[in-house]
Amino acid sequence: MYTRYLIYLVITFLLSQGSIEAQDSKGRKSQSKAIFDLSKSLEDGEPDEKVALEYEKTAKEQIAQGEYAKAEDYLNRAKKLYEKLKNKEKIAYIDREIAKVQEQQNKLSEAISSYNLAGKVSEDKIQQAINTNDAQRLINNSNPKAKSSYIQRNINLLEKSANTEDRSNAYQQMAEVNLEMDNKVEAINNLEYALKDAKKPVEIIKINKDIANIYAAENNHDKVIDINKKLVKEAEKTQDTKIQVEQLQSLSNAYFEGHDTAQGISSLQDAYNLAMEEGHTMEAKKSVELLIDQYKKEKNTQKALELYGDFMNRLETTIKSDSSFMDARLLQLNEDKIKQLERERSLNEQLIKKKNILNYALIALIVLILIFLIFTIKALYSIKIKNKKIALQSLRREMNPHFIFNSLNSINHFIAQNNELEANKYLSSYSKLMRNIMENSNKDFITLATEIEQLQEYLDLEHMRFQDKFSYQIQIDNSLDTDSILVPNMLIQPQLENAIWHGLRYKESNGLLILSVKQHEGYLQVIVDDNGIGLSKSKELKTKHQKIHQSRGLNNTLERIGLLNNLYKSKITIDISEKTKNETGVIVIITFPLTLK
């Protein structure tokens, strides 16, 4: 008999040593699901927000099982993702949860930092105050009075809040302070307040156990037994047989403390049978150990051996139906898988980051190339415009030497005739005209008033030279504001010159040159009308050199009009026609857009 008892002790010792992992697998079914969901989320490449939520769920399961270090690790992983997502509300929540698990591990300095951090990150003023109070509570951990003050502040803040979990925790904290100050009545009151706000079965059981412990310290065993009976019934409602076994064990302990050995043994036997039937090996083992201890106290070795025999006979079946052993292994495999998936996810993120950097670099390069092309095109366009303006100025200035040459010939003519007075008069008018032309030489457009003034001076000069050949008239529409309207510089003058030099000067009788300016259908219309010999007759009289010069003069005008239209979108037109029937001469019509300065 003694030998068999020794064998039992060896087997139970081996079971206890070999089943540490199984003991740590309390509630592995729910934990395995949370970790499995997390593993699947990582494997499926879910978005960061979804993965972060799975980390949270896993952390909560670890907290429920007292695995605070693991819970802290999962919460930190969730926090990293929320930081990446810049979700301040979630970061503040996770910081507070981290502080709670750090406090459970007695890592008070870290918990203080986490509470303070949660307060700083939170945008909710009430949450800021609650976190600050919790930090101060831990700072004053050795001062019960100060601690109770900060806890009470949180209770007041949470009184109207929907956050029942934090309110329940605050009442439990106050109960702990009450016990430190040896105020058991207040401690029980605060635990009962906490019980009202507790929602989770595990939390309800914990609070009831705390109440029972206070009564046990007061040797109020009846109250302890009543509480444990109530907890057994609550456990039955949860349909969680493992919790039922644990509560039956707690109830048996209450009976033993109250010296009701028979009821204690009965509760333990119920716990043992339920554990064996439902496949809770470690709980069955614990019940066996407690029962054997009682049988030993009663010196009932036969009962102990019978119980041992029953346990050994049913052990194989119980182990086969005990999912906790397999769950523990699966849990470890899933945790390893999670680490591997996290490494792969991190590597993928790095690859994506590098790819994005490369893409951004390529985009930046393309943008730079586009900017370069735009600036190049703009520069080329600017150069093209400048070249056109230079060409325009060149064409305009090309007219001046011819005019100067003709004018000098006129002066020379007057001097040759010993007509000094006319020469001086001509030279004075010529100087005035040249000064006006030089002042406006760099302008593509001048006011109509300035242009008419220059044309008047030019016609005066030509009339002085050919006064017996023609007279002229300038007719300006009175409705035109000549000081506001802009016209191309020196574009009309060549037409007047052609009319005089190639039409009127060959006429035997005195000719007439009419320059009229008027508004026509929204445009400015300039008409140069002469009654000279006309284009056909003029061609017959001209030398080869004169024909080339006239052709060049007309081409110059047409080129200038083309450049002006191209540069300024002006839509300038020129029409040259010879009079018919009984009239001789040429009519030149130049049409300008009505442009105001």
C-alpha angles and dihedrals in degrees: 000000000000089000092052090050090052090050089053091051091050092049093048090047090052090047091051092048095043096045103054088112090052091050088054089053095080106154091000093158093068092038091050090053093050092048091043090053090049091049091049092048091054092043092051091050093239118186117277092253092057092046091049090054090051089052088052093051092049091048091052091052090050090050091051089055095045094251093137098159091054090044090054090051093052092045090053090052090051090048092055090056093047089050088052089050090045090229100160095181092056093042090055091048093049092047089056092048090049089052090053095052091044088053090051088054090050090244090142099164092052091045091053090052092048093049090050091048091050089051093051095047096044117094092198111095093208092052089047090055093045092052092046090051091050091051090050090047090059093042087056093042093132093050110072094186094053090043092054090051093057092043090052090052089056092047089053091049092047096043094094095029127108088224096104093163094062091042091053090049091050091054090048090051089051090050090054090052090048089056091048087055090044093244100139095166092058090043091057091045092052092046089053089052088050090050091057091058097040113106105170118082091225091054092047090052092048093051092047090050090052090052090047091051091055091051090045090054087054089049089241092146095164090060090047091051092048091051092049092048088053090050092051089055091046089051090052089056091056090056086220103136093191091059089045090055091049092050092049088053090050090048091051089052089052090052092049091050088051090050093246096132096167093056090043092054090045092054091047091050089051089049091048095048093047092048093050093047095048097042100250097146100175093046089049090050091050091050090050091051092050092047092049089051089055092045089051090052088052089043088234098147093162091060091048093052093046089052091047091050092050091048093051093046093052097034097092092051092046093050091050091054093042106102093184093081092052091040090054091054093044089047092055091046091050092048089052089047091050091054090050092047090048090053090049091047091050090049091049091049090051090049091048090047091051090046090050091049089051091047091048089048090051091047090048090049091049090048090049091049090049091048089048091049092047092050090044092049090044091049092047090047090049090049089048091051091047090049090051091049090049089049089049092050090046091053091046092050090046087069093055100064091053091050091046091049092051091046093051089050088054092051089047089050092054092047091049089055089051087242096143094162093055090043091054092045091049092046091051092051091044091052091051092050093047091050091054091046092049092048091056098034094110095048122095091196132033133176118278089240092058092045092051090048091053092046090049090053091047093050090048090055094047091046090053088055098042101025092141092051106055149354125210143211131201114205118189123185106243091218091066120098096217093186092059103038117089124212132176113276116254095351097120097044096073089057091054090047092051091049092052101038100038102029118020102037092060093051113108093213129049109285133208129229118193122191111190128180121191144147115260125179093332094314134097110246122199117190124192107193122181133170094211127133093288134234099290096050091043091056091053092054098044126099120232090258092051091050091053091048094049091047090051091049092053092045089050090055093046092048091050091050090049092050093046091050091048096046101039103020085237102156092215114174134188127198122188118189136167120232117248141203113025096346128086130202140060135281118207117190118191117186122200131183109254097254122179124202 
